């Protein structure tokens, strides 16, 4: 029997990134030096004082026992202190905060906790895959709200509210929840607090929950910190916000995140997690508390590093003839496919970059249908490698001026692509 017969598996489309990842693995096995700008996987070591605290805690046999699915009290208090320090928001660590095994797990399990079959969820498109598929796996139907960067400009609140009002008016049943994600993955779009105000007012009026993904809260440039939706006092009546240690402290593999906000939603998440896990390993939680409570110069160092990489990437791509908006936050650049390659779509364009430029990127179609005109570039290689990537891309553009990208005949294009695969 095939696992495609299982109900939930059937609701998942083929994983677009798997095709590019398989090509990347084959190319590396054949000796190619692939510069990987595809997955947003931080390449820096976790700061030493955090690692030292983990080692100290793991030496204590008492920490080897089951932990707490809500998170240890010390970590929840540290997170509440962070919200007060960063956003001037008071959080009750007992009722308005829960530790998650990464923000991705938290969002998926909250979807399981609050969703009934047939519920409607409003999700931006393009978006990080767990935003729609966490709810799809829970039996919901997703209604997409097209968003994104147009000529480097963020979605304006007036346009967003028109989309939101139309979606609510024409949805039966009324939507259960709205997902927001700023700074955005994949688009790197940012918004200010004024963007959230009318959304909170509208969703309170219509009884719609808001799930805000703020995983990139600390990866910002130009001295303009992204706000929390919970800075709007009324938001905690309907909203919960997900944050993460992964990018801020280069702790992606440690799998520590948080859900903060509305007591009803936090209670629901805590209830379902109590059946599913015993929380993250206690020493990891102890070290995460040390990260939040300790010196924060490491956060500024991470921010400065990504800013340098951003500048090198955007300048190098411009020199190659690829005009890409400079992101104001996150660790990604959201790059429109150059006009001469646009007819390929993001997946075929990504394959060509991998085959001919030896640069891996994430095809925009993997983030939703409205992402197909873009690819996402992650700043997860050092500046030397990023410079090499932009040089490779420049040569790729030059060599394809009249080749596969210019061909609009599907058969000819397919033949050329197969020829490039054979070379690889």
C-alpha positions as CSV (number, residue, x, y, z in Angstrom):
1,X,0.0,0.0,0.0
2,X,1.2,3.5,-0.8
3,X,1.2,6.2,1.9
4,X,-0.6,8.5,-0.6
5,X,-3.7,6.7,0.6
6,X,-3.5,8.4,4.0
7,X,-6.0,11.3,4.3
8,X,-3.6,13.9,5.6
9,X,-0.7,13.0,3.4
10,X,-3.0,13.3,0.4
11,X,-3.6,17.0,1.4
12,X,0.0,17.8,1.0
13,X,1.3,18.7,-2.5
14,X,4.7,17.5,-3.7
15,X,7.5,19.2,-1.8
16,X,8.9,21.6,-4.4
17,X,12.2,22.2,-2.5
18,X,12.9,18.4,-2.5
19,X,13.5,18.4,-6.2
20,X,16.1,21.2,-6.0
21,X,17.6,19.6,-2.9
22,X,18.0,16.3,-4.7
23,X,19.7,18.0,-7.7
24,X,22.0,19.8,-5.3
25,X,23.0,16.5,-3.6
26,X,23.7,14.9,-7.0
27,X,25.8,17.8,-8.1
28,X,27.8,17.7,-4.9
29,X,28.3,14.0,-5.2
30,X,29.7,14.6,-8.7
31,X,32.2,17.1,-7.3
32,X,30.4,20.4,-7.9
33,X,31.1,23.2,-5.5
34,X,27.5,24.3,-4.9
35,X,27.0,27.6,-3.1
36,X,23.9,27.0,-1.1
37,X,21.6,30.1,-0.7
38,X,18.5,27.9,-0.5
39,X,17.6,26.9,3.0
40,X,17.5,29.6,5.8
41,X,19.9,27.6,8.0
42,X,22.2,29.8,10.0
43,X,25.9,29.0,9.5
44,X,27.3,30.6,12.6
45,X,28.1,28.9,15.9
46,X,25.8,29.5,18.9
47,X,27.5,32.1,21.2
48,X,29.9,30.5,23.6
49,X,28.3,31.6,26.9
50,X,25.1,29.9,25.8
51,X,26.9,26.7,24.9
52,X,28.7,26.9,28.3
53,X,25.4,27.1,30.1
54,X,24.1,24.1,28.2
55,X,27.2,22.1,29.2
56,X,26.9,23.2,32.8
57,X,23.2,22.2,33.0
58,X,23.7,18.9,31.2
59,X,26.2,17.8,33.9
60,X,23.4,17.9,36.5
61,X,21.6,14.5,36.5
62,X,18.4,16.2,37.7
63,X,18.1,17.8,34.2
64,X,18.0,14.4,32.5
65,X,14.5,13.7,33.6
66,X,11.3,14.6,31.8
67,X,10.9,18.4,31.4
68,X,7.7,20.4,31.2
69,X,5.6,20.7,28.0
70,X,4.8,24.4,28.9
71,X,8.5,25.1,29.4
72,X,10.5,25.5,32.6
73,X,9.4,28.6,34.7
74,X,12.8,30.3,34.4
75,X,12.6,30.3,30.6
76,X,9.1,31.6,30.5
77,X,10.0,34.4,33.0
78,X,13.1,35.2,30.8
79,X,10.8,35.5,27.7
80,X,8.4,37.7,29.5
81,X,11.3,40.0,30.5
82,X,12.4,40.1,26.9
83,X,8.9,41.2,25.8
84,X,9.0,44.0,28.4
85,X,12.5,45.1,27.5
86,X,12.0,44.9,23.7
87,X,8.3,45.9,23.2
88,X,7.3,47.4,26.6
89,X,4.6,44.6,26.7
90,X,3.7,43.0,30.1
91,X,3.4,39.2,29.7
92,X,2.2,36.8,32.4
93,X,4.6,33.9,32.2
94,X,2.1,31.6,33.7
95,X,-0.9,32.2,31.5
96,X,0.3,34.2,28.4
97,X,3.5,32.3,27.4
98,X,4.5,28.8,26.5
99,X,7.8,27.4,25.3
100,X,7.6,25.6,21.9
101,X,10.0,23.2,20.2
102,X,10.7,25.9,17.6
103,X,8.0,28.3,16.4
104,X,7.1,25.9,13.6
105,X,6.0,23.2,16.0
106,X,4.0,25.8,18.1
107,X,2.0,27.0,15.1
108,X,1.3,23.5,13.8
109,X,0.1,22.3,17.2
110,X,-2.0,25.4,17.8
111,X,-3.7,24.7,14.5
112,X,-4.4,21.2,15.7
113,X,-5.8,22.5,19.0
114,X,-8.2,25.1,17.6
115,X,-9.3,23.9,14.2
116,X,-12.4,21.9,13.2
117,X,-12.8,20.2,9.8
118,X,-14.0,22.8,7.3
119,X,-12.8,25.9,9.2
120,X,-11.5,28.7,7.0
121,X,-8.1,30.2,7.7
122,X,-6.8,33.4,6.0
123,X,-3.1,33.1,5.0
124,X,-0.8,35.4,3.0
125,X,0.5,34.1,-0.2
126,X,3.4,33.7,-0.7
127,X,4.1,32.5,2.8
128,X,6.3,30.1,4.8
129,X,4.8,26.7,4.1
130,X,3.8,25.8,7.7
131,X,1.4,28.8,7.8
132,X,-1.1,27.2,5.4
133,X,-0.2,23.6,5.7
134,X,-0.3,23.5,9.5
135,X,-4.0,24.3,9.2
136,X,-4.5,22.1,6.1
137,X,-3.2,19.1,8.1
138,X,-5.6,20.0,10.8
139,X,-8.5,19.8,8.3
140,X,-9.0,23.4,7.6
141,X,-9.6,25.1,4.2
142,X,-7.2,28.0,3.4
143,X,-8.1,31.2,1.7
144,X,-5.1,33.0,0.3
145,X,-4.5,36.7,0.5
146,X,-2.0,37.8,-2.2
147,X,0.8,39.9,-0.7
148,X,4.4,40.7,-1.4
149,X,6.9,43.2,-2.6
150,X,6.1,45.2,-5.8
151,X,9.1,47.2,-7.0
152,X,10.5,46.9,-3.5
153,X,7.5,48.5,-1.8
154,X,5.6,46.7,1.0
155,X,1.9,45.9,0.9
156,X,0.1,49.0,2.1
157,X,-2.6,48.6,4.8
158,X,-5.4,50.0,2.6
159,X,-4.9,47.3,0.0
160,X,-4.6,44.7,2.7
161,X,-7.8,45.7,4.4
162,X,-9.7,45.6,1.1
163,X,-8.5,42.0,0.6
164,X,-9.3,41.1,4.2
165,X,-12.8,42.6,4.2
166,X,-13.6,40.9,0.9
167,X,-12.3,37.5,2.1
168,X,-14.4,37.7,5.3
169,X,-17.5,38.8,3.4
170,X,-17.3,36.0,0.9
171,X,-16.2,33.2,3.2
172,X,-18.7,30.6,4.5
173,X,-18.3,29.8,7.4
174,X,-16.7,33.0,8.8
175,X,-12.9,32.6,9.0
176,X,-11.5,31.2,12.2
177,X,-8.1,32.9,12.1
178,X,-5.7,35.1,10.2
179,X,-2.0,34.4,9.9
180,X,0.4,37.3,9.7
181,X,4.2,37.2,9.2
182,X,6.3,40.3,9.4
183,X,9.3,40.5,8.8
184,X,8.1,38.1,6.1
185,X,9.6,34.8,5.1
186,X,10.0,34.6,2.1
187,X,9.5,38.2,1.0
188,X,11.5,40.1,3.7
189,X,8.6,42.6,3.8
190,X,8.3,44.7,6.9
191,X,5.5,46.7,8.4
192,X,5.1,49.2,11.2
193,X,2.7,49.2,14.1
194,X,0.2,51.3,12.2
195,X,-0.2,48.3,9.8
196,X,-1.5,46.1,12.7
197,X,-4.0,48.6,14.3
198,X,-6.9,48.4,11.7
199,X,-6.3,44.6,11.4
200,X,-6.7,44.1,15.1
201,X,-9.8,46.3,15.2
202,X,-11.4,44.4,12.3
203,X,-10.6,41.0,13.7
204,X,-11.9,41.9,17.1
205,X,-15.1,43.1,15.5
206,X,-15.5,39.8,13.6
207,X,-14.3,37.4,16.2
208,X,-11.2,36.3,14.2
209,X,-8.1,35.1,15.9
210,X,-4.7,36.4,14.7
211,X,-1.6,34.3,14.6
212,X,1.5,36.5,14.2
213,X,4.8,34.9,13.2
214,X,7.6,37.2,14.5
215,X,10.5,34.8,14.1
216,X,12.7,37.5,12.5
217,X,12.1,40.2,15.2
218,X,15.8,40.8,15.9
219,X,17.2,40.4,12.3
220,X,16.6,44.0,11.2
221,X,18.7,46.7,9.6
222,X,18.7,50.5,9.4
223,X,17.9,50.9,13.1
224,X,14.2,50.2,12.6
225,X,13.1,47.3,15.0
226,X,10.0,45.4,13.8
227,X,7.1,45.8,16.3
228,X,5.0,43.2,18.0
229,X,1.3,43.1,17.4
230,X,1.0,42.8,21.2
231,X,2.1,46.4,21.5
232,X,-1.6,47.1,20.6
233,X,-3.3,46.5,24.0
234,X,-6.5,45.1,22.5
235,X,-4.5,42.5,20.5
236,X,-4.1,40.1,23.3
237,X,-7.9,39.6,23.2
238,X,-7.5,37.7,19.9
239,X,-3.8,37.4,19.1
240,X,-1.0,35.0,19.8
241,X,2.6,35.7,18.6
242,X,5.3,33.2,17.8
243,X,9.0,34.0,18.2
244,X,12.1,31.9,18.0
245,X,15.7,31.6,19.2
246,X,16.9,30.1,15.9
247,X,18.0,33.2,14.0
248,X,18.6,35.7,16.9
249,X,21.1,33.5,18.7
250,X,22.1,31.1,15.8
251,X,20.3,28.3,17.7
252,X,18.3,26.8,14.8
253,X,19.1,23.1,15.7
254,X,18.3,23.7,19.4
255,X,14.6,24.0,18.5
256,X,13.4,26.6,21.0
257,X,10.6,29.1,20.4
258,X,7.7,30.7,22.1
259,X,4.0,31.4,21.8
260,X,2.8,34.6,23.6
261,X,-0.5,36.4,24.0
262,X,-4.1,35.5,24.2
263,X,-4.8,33.2,27.3
264,X,-7.4,31.1,25.5
265,X,-5.1,30.2,22.7
266,X,-2.1,29.6,25.0
267,X,-4.3,27.3,27.2
268,X,-5.4,25.4,24.1
269,X,-1.8,25.0,22.9
270,X,-0.7,23.9,26.4
271,X,-3.5,21.3,26.5
272,X,-2.6,19.7,23.2
273,X,1.1,19.8,23.9
274,X,0.5,18.0,27.2
275,X,-0.6,15.0,25.2
276,X,2.2,15.2,22.6
277,X,5.5,16.0,24.3
278,X,7.3,16.7,27.6
279,X,8.9,19.9,26.2
280,X,12.5,20.5,25.0
281,X,15.4,18.9,26.9
282,X,15.8,20.9,30.2
283,X,19.5,21.9,29.6
284,X,18.5,23.5,26.3
285,X,15.8,25.5,28.1
286,X,18.3,26.6,30.8
287,X,20.7,27.7,28.1
288,X,18.0,29.6,26.3
289,X,17.1,31.4,29.5
290,X,20.8,32.4,29.8
291,X,20.7,33.7,26.2
292,X,17.7,35.9,26.9
293,X,19.0,37.1,30.3
294,X,22.6,37.5,29.4
295,X,24.7,40.0,27.3
296,X,23.0,40.9,24.0
297,X,26.1,42.1,22.1
298,X,26.0,38.7,20.3
299,X,22.6,39.7,18.8
300,X,24.0,42.9,17.4
301,X,27.0,41.0,16.0
302,X,24.5,38.6,14.2
303,X,22.6,41.6,12.9
304,X,25.8,43.3,11.6
305,X,26.9,40.1,9.9
306,X,23.6,39.7,8.0
307,X,23.7,43.4,7.1
308,X,27.2,43.0,5.6
309,X,26.1,39.9,3.7
310,X,23.0,41.7,2.4
311,X,25.0,44.6,1.1
312,X,27.5,42.3,-0.6
313,X,24.7,40.2,-2.1
314,X,22.6,43.1,-3.4
315,X,25.6,45.0,-4.8
316,X,27.0,41.9,-6.5
317,X,23.7,40.9,-8.1
318,X,23.3,44.5,-9.3
319,X,26.7,44.3,-10.9
320,X,25.6,41.0,-12.5
321,X,22.6,42.8,-14.0
322,X,20.0,41.5,-11.5
323,X,18.2,44.3,-9.7
324,X,17.0,42.9,-6.4
325,X,15.3,45.0,-3.6
326,X,17.5,45.4,-0.6
327,X,15.7,43.7,2.4
328,X,15.1,45.8,5.5
329,X,15.0,42.7,7.7
330,X,15.3,38.9,7.8
331,X,18.1,36.8,6.4
332,X,16.5,36.6,2.9
333,X,16.4,38.5,-0.4
334,X,13.2,38.1,-2.4
335,X,14.5,38.3,-6.0
336,X,12.2,38.8,-9.0
337,X,13.2,36.5,-11.8
338,X,14.9,38.6,-14.5
339,X,12.6,39.3,-17.5
340,X,14.6,37.2,-19.9
341,X,14.1,34.2,-17.7
342,X,10.6,34.8,-16.5
343,X,8.9,32.4,-18.9
344,X,10.7,29.5,-17.1
345,X,9.0,30.0,-13.8
346,X,10.8,29.8,-10.5
347,X,11.4,26.1,-10.3
348,X,13.1,25.8,-13.8
349,X,15.0,29.0,-13.2
350,X,16.3,27.6,-9.9
351,X,17.4,24.4,-11.6
352,X,19.3,26.4,-14.2
353,X,21.1,28.4,-11.6
354,X,22.1,25.2,-9.8
355,X,23.2,23.5,-13.0
356,X,25.0,26.4,-14.7
357,X,26.0,28.8,-11.9
358,X,26.4,26.2,-9.1
359,X,24.2,28.4,-6.9
360,X,21.2,26.9,-5.0
361,X,18.2,29.1,-4.3
362,X,14.7,28.5,-3.2
363,X,12.0,28.6,-5.9
364,X,9.3,31.0,-5.1
365,X,6.5,28.5,-6.1
366,X,7.4,26.6,-3.0
367,X,5.9,29.5,-0.9
368,X,2.7,29.6,-2.9
369,X,1.4,30.3,-6.4
370,X,1.9,34.1,-6.0
371,X,5.6,33.5,-5.4
372,X,6.3,31.9,-8.7
373,X,7.8,35.1,-10.2
374,X,10.6,35.1,-7.6
375,X,13.3,33.1,-5.9
376,X,14.5,33.4,-2.4
377,X,18.1,33.9,-1.6
378,X,19.3,33.1,2.0
379,X,22.3,34.9,3.5
380,X,23.8,31.8,4.9
381,X,27.2,31.8,3.3
382,X,30.1,34.1,4.2
383,X,30.8,37.2,2.1
384,X,33.6,35.4,0.1
385,X,31.1,32.8,-1.0
386,X,28.4,35.3,-1.7
387,X,30.8,37.2,-3.9
388,X,31.6,34.0,-5.7
389,X,27.9,33.3,-6.1
390,X,27.3,36.7,-7.7
391,X,30.2,36.2,-10.1
392,X,28.9,32.8,-11.1
393,X,25.4,34.3,-11.7
394,X,26.9,37.1,-13.8
395,X,28.6,34.5,-16.0
396,X,25.4,32.5,-16.1
397,X,23.5,35.6,-17.4
398,X,26.2,36.3,-20.0
399,X,26.3,32.7,-21.3
400,X,22.5,32.5,-21.5
401,X,21.9,35.7,-23.3
402,X,20.6,33.8,-26.3
403,X,20.3,30.3,-25.0
404,X,17.8,28.3,-23.0
405,X,16.3,31.3,-21.2
406,X,15.6,33.0,-24.5
407,X,13.9,30.0,-26.0
408,X,10.1,30.1,-25.8
409,X,9.6,26.8,-27.5
410,X,8.8,24.2,-24.8
411,X,10.4,21.3,-26.7
412,X,13.6,23.2,-27.4
413,X,13.8,24.4,-23.9
414,X,13.3,20.9,-22.5
415,X,16.0,19.6,-24.8
416,X,18.4,22.2,-23.7
417,X,17.6,21.5,-20.0
418,X,18.2,17.8,-20.5
419,X,21.5,18.7,-22.2
420,X,22.5,20.7,-19.1
421,X,21.5,17.9,-16.8
422,X,23.6,15.5,-18.8
423,X,26.6,17.8,-18.4
424,X,26.0,18.0,-14.6
